């Protein structure tokens, strides 16, 4: 029986480009997810997602590697013949319009490999979220919200001759619309939570802006083990804070009007707020509530909610 393609709205028909290579609809959709979010996957991930027999997975992998679209490599640190697939073909990525993605490169470090596998695992578990699949999509979404780029996490690559700033450098999944934004942190097996804190620090300006605009910020943590899940749950739980009540359009108009009146130093213009000092107090109160930085508090990042889970199929005991 033929497998049905998954219902994944954020693909937005992009998988049709890979059907031109002769892939079945469910295979094209899967490869599109992989190319956009990780570049790598395990046979178990494909089998569990499609709820198919391992023989179908094997046939798919033989066709994929036989045509030179992917290679299989041993999963590091595992004393078995378990392997993962790396989709590297330039033609597939070019067809999707993401030829310059780093997912085409084979992950040289174990932490990078497992970060990518965990990212894919979370996306395929929540296929109907509005995922922003590429760096360009993430930047475009937040710029459309009126948030400047200097508030996004970024990193400079290259030497003095050619330097490139890349945004959201860990390439972890983000799902966002006007109502909510989910930021995924995939822990590849770190012994400390330093990377988590550094990742959150990179979003210390973006998250408050979203909350002030009325968008709920949710952090989803995915780990490889239950103990690590519990450890990071305690850390992320401390970030949750009461919802920020954004300024209404009328209150923003008041901010603009009071500021203009104060700059003019015109007593008649200030009279409706009770004079200079009273108007200044009104402005301070509204600006404190409306300032994105204030939404984060002083003890760390502030979010509206969080969730955690461990990917059983990528746990060390499952791979051994």
C-alpha angles and dihedrals in degrees: 000000000000116000118241120237112252121255101246111157097191091063085071093193095308090127089069088077090064094049085070087071090061098261119146115247094259091046093049091049092049094048090049090054091049095047092048100043113024119349088222138071141165127236089243091058092053093045095048095044093052095033089226136141118274089243091066089050091051092050090050092050092047091053092044096050095035091059092048097248095119144008130215120227134183115267104246121246095018121117095213138073091263111141140186128215122237114200103211106154112131090207093062094048091044091053088055093047095243101103094138095057118124089227087086088068119084109247105249096189126062092227091056092049095050092042088057094045092049091048092054090045091057095045094051090048089056103033097157097060115107095256119192097216104190139036090250092054092050093049092045092051096051094041088054087055089058096252113139120234093243087073094060124089108259144166134204117234129190135033134285093285096054122015124177127190113215122192125221088013098187088060092220118164121274126185116190146161132154094286104045144003125206118200115193123211113193113197108207094196105293116173092220136032093240093112091050091053091046091050091050090047089057089060096044092113100034098054096053091050091054093048092050089052089055097257114136113231116217126184118205117195121196121187139174097236138040095234090054090047091055092045095052092041089064091049096049093042088065090062096060114105138169115286117274113240103222121219114265120236088255091054091050088052088052090053091053093045096047092046091051092047092050092049091050091051087210109154091204092055091049096047095088089064095044100265137301100312095043091049090049091053090051091052094048092050094050094043092051091054094042099044110106091215091059090058090064096055120208102279098068141290118343122216136171098230147341144202134196136196138161121234102236094194091058097043114121092243091051092052096044 
